[in-house]
Amino acid sequence: EPEVTQTPSHQVTQMGQEVILRCVPISNHLYFYWYRQILGQKVEFLVSFYNNEISEKSEIFDDQFSVERPDGSNFTLKIRSTKLEDSAMYFCASSDLYNSPLHFGNGTRLTVT
Amino acid sequence: DQQVKQNSPSLSVQEGRISILNCDYTNSMFDYFLWYKKYPAEGPTFLISISSIKDKNEDGRFTVFLNKSAKHLSLHIVPSQPGDSAVYFCAATGANSKLTFGKGITLSVRP
């Protein structure tokens, strides 16, 4: 069964550094998402992406965050200047139809020191 | 702003018995509800969903019930199996397709 893949599985970075989290969504999917889960808290929506542009973003998704689909297969989340509170599991997800169930990757654990 | 609430953090049941996981929501604009299951070190996996035009959806051992007037849904697993032990997230969405998740409930099924 096709799956969403995320790399790396764990990223450690120093405060103030830029990180790029990478995702390869399922190939025929059109809608892409990033979510995050801070340890002990719930899974939170960050951003949705369709037709090469952001369709919705949350309050968390401020100017430090950006997303890109640089080619036909990758979907990336960039954090320009990481903060300690950015430490979380970041999940990429995709779906084929609007409002259909999302398929999630296994996540990237980001640790900001 | 907890639009989707899972008020019990954990549930423990005996193998073979029924597991009932509850979820409440506050946003009346939600019209599609989903349950996801999550194992450690993995992403959430879609389990079952229900549209607001229905009050029940069944898939094998899993049944989701929706009570719109009470803004309440529940997931029934019967019979429960040890492999069902995981964190279960209730999620809801409306017109924008953005999923809003509950905090999750940890289900433990005792052999």
Chai-1 contact restraints between the chains, C-beta under 6 A:
chainA,res_idxA,chainB,res_idxB,connection_type,confidence,min_distance_angstrom,max_distance_angstrom,comment,restraint_id
A,K42,B,F101,contact,1.0,0.0,6.0,A-B,restraint_1
A,K42,B,K103,contact,1.0,0.0,6.0,A-B,restraint_2
A,V43,B,F101,contact,1.0,0.0,6.0,A-B,restraint_3
A,F45,B,K98,contact,1.0,0.0,6.0,A-B,restraint_4
A,E56,B,N96,contact,1.0,0.0,6.0,A-B,restraint_5
A,E56,B,K98,contact,1.0,0.0,6.0,A-B,restraint_6
A,F91,B,G43,contact,1.0,0.0,6.0,A-B,restraint_7
A,Y98,B,S97,contact,1.0,0.0,6.0,A-B,restraint_8
A,N99,B,Y32,contact,1.0,0.0,6.0,A-B,restraint_9
A,N99,B,S97,contact,1.0,0.0,6.0,A-B,restraint_10
A,P101,B,L34,contact,1.0,0.0,6.0,A-B,restraint_11
A,P101,B,F46,contact,1.0,0.0,6.0,A-B,restraint_12
A,F104,B,G43,contact,1.0,0.0,6.0,A-B,restraint_13
A,F104,B,P44,contact,1.0,0.0,6.0,A-B,restraint_14
A,G105,B,G43,contact,1.0,0.0,6.0,A-B,restraint_15
A,N106,B,E42,contact,1.0,0.0,6.0,A-B,restraint_16
A,N106,B,G43,contact,1.0,0.0,6.0,A-B,restraint_17
A,G107,B,G43,contact,1.0,0.0,6.0,A-B,restraint_18
